[in-house]
Amino acid sequence: MFEIILHALVPVVFGVALGWLVGRLGILNPERIRSISTYIVSVALPAALFVGVFNFAPSQIDNPRYLFTLLIALMAPWLIALGLGRLAFRSSLPSAGMLALNSGFPDLAYFGLPVLSALVGAQGLLPVIVGNIVISVIMVPLTMLLLGAAISGKGNHTSFLDNLKSTVTKPLVWAPVLGAVLVLLGVKLPDLAASSIKLIGETAGGTALFTLGVMLSGLTPSLDRSVLSVVLLKNLVQPVLGLGLAFAFGFSGSLSKGIVIAAACPCATASAMLASTYRIDEKSTTAAVVLSNIVGIPTMAMWIYAVEKLWGI
């Protein structure tokens, strides 16, 4: 068991720590790393998800229960945090929207993919693919609609439909969807095409972790009630919810592990980038990202231990 946890987390910690060290030494800084981040999100990760879909049978892709489970697991903490921000903290709608995004947006791209691949192999791509669709098509457009309230009246207000159109045209969204459609239609990816696309996709994992470390090196943490709420909801409540849903729907071991580990991933750094873009709660959002990722190492180890005990090796 201990060896499984080490194999899943040590490469992740090494990649993030190396990026953080490079960032702290000034070799690269968060601003200069943005082009690499763009490459990961726009090229490498879509390639990995697209070619990875072909590892699944049509029956595995055509699974509404699995989509519904990840939809609930990801969006429920988002809704809880939104209500918490508005009702308990008396925050503005944009601030509550940032709190919701931090609490529901797991770092599937940078943190989840390498851990899931190490833990359940090729099957680990399925929660990344499905979770990314939920995040990109539902969570992010809804959040951006809330954040738009901060800049309405300045000629920059964006409607929900505009946000939805913008997200679904991104490679990170349409590439895995296209792959899933082709699998459902019985289309086989030629070996030459698969090996070529896979070559690009294989650069996503390590590069993403390194990039995450560089980004974190430029973030300064601080503590307040919203930061602590994010860590509680993101690192603990969300995976507990995923665990309960996995049991409720009776998924297989690999699918159940994927749900829990995907939900247990710490807060995505994309939240900090969005806060910076909209100039909304930048300090608290940054602090939440940093603390969630630091706490994410021991909590991820805990959840790996839990799923291995529950569903076996």
Secondary structure as UniProt FT lines:
FT   HELIX           2..24
FT   TURN            25..26
FT   TURN            30..33
FT   HELIX           34..39
FT   HELIX           40..44
FT   HELIX           45..53
FT   TURN            54..55
FT   HELIX           58..61
FT   HELIX           64..83
FT   HELIX           84..88
FT   HELIX           93..104
FT   HELIX           108..112
FT   HELIX           113..120
FT   HELIX           121..124
FT   HELIX           125..134
FT   HELIX           135..139
FT   HELIX           140..147
FT   HELIX           148..150
FT   TURN            151..155
FT   HELIX           160..168
FT   HELIX           171..184
FT   TURN            185..186
FT   HELIX           191..201
FT   TURN            202..203
FT   HELIX           204..217
FT   HELIX           225..232
FT   HELIX           233..237
FT   HELIX           238..249
FT   HELIX           253..264
FT   HELIX           270..278
FT   HELIX           282..311
//
